[in-house]
Every structure is written in structure tokens, then in C-alpha cells.
């Protein structure tokens, strides 16, 4: 009839007893004159004592004791180390595409083969996401993080051995290893945020973890054009410059792998929030990864989010991969500015990610924020599309920044919204599926947009993305927002607060709103 928390609050404030009428569940209009109804008095003082005093304690179902929650300073080092090796992995994803014309000349291959050095990240993710999320759920955060950082390091060193025009296959092998590392990286932001951070900072923590990957993409747009200038007349100098870039990447990756071994832990000694505290209610031996996947695919709001998130993130992957080709088609000899435009796009998105994370922690308006960002991303894509070929590269900087602010800022929103509507399912599983759909759409969009850009012009490819993003707006609007994790953290799902029976609501509604009843029904009332 009314929210139970509201009723109890009124009860405690007034100090008066609360009476609840209970009766057997039967037909909708059961005659209650046979004495089967019972009147129960709820003592306000007793109820008040049952309510947890603050969010630092959580009651486990079936137990009398309270579990303390605590935030550890170590959470910041865990977040920092993860963000940095995620940064390096994202840098290695985009380091080829942003100077496509240089690598096609050095390895003497077509541009579509250089595109595949980016697409392989998306292709590897789809089949490997299920074993990766199984590993995360069964073996924990530390082993998964070590797999990501370790493979990232190995792939970087393999690339160091590929700096010869006839060794394109070796550089592809190194990139494949890095793409496998990505599978153990992209699903961790929401997991780290939920396991290590409190309810008032979880969205900001997730946005910060995603920020590391975005920063890597930004550096990937900025540094390769600077480190590897277009020295077409001197192949040896070009090879030396590529070698310098590869070796520095490998050294940094190795240092970050060592830090991951030292810093990373599965979880803190005490849970950071009530939502994490009540999760041990499910014994580990009772957990079924297969059942968790089935539950997620039965969740209609999550299915809508999967498709809409895939469309938006896949569009971002496609734009990032083909940005060099789009800029070079409209502005000749502007490799350096193409990288700077990509940097502008991602840095603006990093700002958007942090702002969105802080906004969600403050308001918890997940659906409204997600929908508004989606609409503004569509507008940004339209503006970018129709101003790209106006022969004003400074205008392209501005429009790319606007597009990136909303499009890249959407990424952590999707993660956190997914965790909210699928709780208590594993954060790694839900975010892994979101990333899988993003990779699938990214592969499709990159191949189609790349073909449209090559055969026609960048306008045709960008309009193709605009149509899909417009469809994503409607899918996002259809998502039913039920913030399950937030409800637990706010205490509305406390086990001692029982909802009023729906059948009782029917009787009370008739009593108060339909006073003119038949004599028999009036007697029952």
C-alpha cells in the first residue's frame, strides 16, 4: 500500500503502535468474518532497534550479528595500478591506426590490413570474454589482473622484434597477444569499484578506472605521430622511430606488471558497502557461472542496455580506428593534426566520464543521465559529420571535442547502469557482456564505415553511424530503471522490513476508495 520504510519512519516518529491485518491468501474476495483474520501490533521501539544505525554495518540474512564495513587506503593504489596498465593496453590498440599511412608504407601493406591491427582487439574479445569472466568470478581479481598485465607486457616485447618491413606477421602476433590481454582488462572497472569502494564513491571509482583506458587512447592519438614522423624517403629512420616507440612501451608494461604483482588483491578484509556485505549470503559452491549468464539474458532491461551500449561504444571504436583516414581524406598532410584531433576527442571524453561519475554518485539518476548523454552524443555526431569537410580544421577540433565529451563520457555510465539493474549478479560478468557487444558492434561498424569511407567519402560512413545512434536513443528510453544495488546500500531491502501484502492492498483500497459496497461485502470489511 505504501513504502514500508516510510511507514516505519512514521511509526518511529509518532511513537504510536502500528496495527497490521493479516489473513490467509485465498480468493480475491475472501470472507473475513470467519475469524481467520488476525490483528498484530508492531511496537515502534522494537522496530527502531532493528534498523541498522548507519551504513557501516550490514545484517546478513539468517544471522544475528552485524558485519562491519570499512574503506581502506589501499583501494587507491589498486585503482591507480589498474588504470595505468589499462592505459598502456589502450595505447597499443590505437598506435597503428592513427598513423595508418606510415605503417602501410613501412610494411608495404594495404590500409585495410593496418585496420585489422585495431579490429583484432574486438575480434579476440568476443570468444574469450566468457572464460575471462569465469576466471574473474571463480579465481578472483588478482589472478585476472595478473593475466591482463602479463599478456600486455609479453605482447609489447614481441612487437619489439617486428621492426622490419618483412615482419608484418610478427607485429600482428604481438598485437593479438595484447588483444587477449584486453579481455582481462576491460571487465574490471566495475568489479574494482564495487569490491573496493564505498556506495558514495563507487560510480566515480568506476569512471576513474575507465578513464585510464581512455587516457591510453588519448596518448595513442598524440604520441605516435610525434615519435614516428612521416619520413617516406628514409625507411631506416622510420624503422628506428618505430623501434623507439615499441621499446618504451615494453619497458613501461614490464614495470606495471611488477607493480600489479605487489599491489593487487582480490578484495579487502572487510567489505566497503552493505551491497558487498550481503553477497556472502550465496555460498561459493552454490554459485553457477552458467546460471548467472542465463539470468542476465533473461533480464529485459539489461538486454536493451547491451544493444544500446554496443551501438554507442562500437561507434566510438569505429571513429577512433578510422579517424586518420577521415582527416587525411579531407585535409592533406595533416597526420599530426589527426592525432591531435583524436587527443581532443578522448580528453574531452575523460572530462565527461569524471563529471558523469560524480553526477551519478550525487544523484543516482542512472537512466535519465544515460538517456541525456545518448541524445547529446547523437547531436554531437551529426555536427561532426556535417562540419568535417568545411575546410576548417580548427572547427573539426571543436566538434570532435564535443563528440568525445558525450560519446566517451557514456562508457562508465553503461558499466554502472548495468551493475545496478543486474545486482546481485557478478559485476565482471555484466560488464564483460557489455564489452562483448561493444566489440561486436565495433567490428561491424569499422568494416562497414571503412568501406563507405574508402568507396565514397567520410560523410557516408559517418551518416551510417548517425542512423544507428539514433536507434540507440529509443532502446535506451525503453530500459526500465530498477536500482537494485543502490536500494540495498540505502537499506530499503533490509530483510526485517516486510512489504505489505498485495491482497491486503486490494481490501484497503476498496475500504477507503469504494465505501458503497454490498451488505455482504460491507460486513466483511
Secondary structure, DSSP 4 states (H G I P E B T S, - for coil): ---HHHHHHHHHHH---EEEEE----STT--GGGTT-EEEEEPHHHHHHHS-SSTTEEEPTT-SSEEE----THHHHHHHHHHHHHHHHHHHHHTTGGGHHHHHHHHT--HHHHHHHHHHHHHHHHHHHHHHHHHHHHH-HHHHHHHHHHHHHHHHHHHHTT-STT-HHHHHHHHHHHHHHHHTTTTHHHHHHHHHS-TTTHHHHHHHHHHHHHHHHHHHHHHHHHHS---TT-HHHHHHHHHHHHHHHHHHHHHHHHHHHHH--SS-SS-SSHHHHTGGGS-GGG--HHHHHHHHHH-HHHHHHHHHHHHHHHHHHHHHHHHHHHHHHHSTT-HHHHHHHHHHHHHHHHHHHHHHHHHHHHH--HHHHHHHHHHHHHHHHHHHHHHTTSS-HHHHHHHHHHHHHHHTTHHHHHHHHHHHHHTTS-HHHHHHHHHHHHHHHHHHHHHHHHHHHHHT-HHHHHHHHHHHHHHHHHHHHT-----HHHHHHHTTT-TT-PPPPHHHHHHHHHHHH-----HHHHHH-
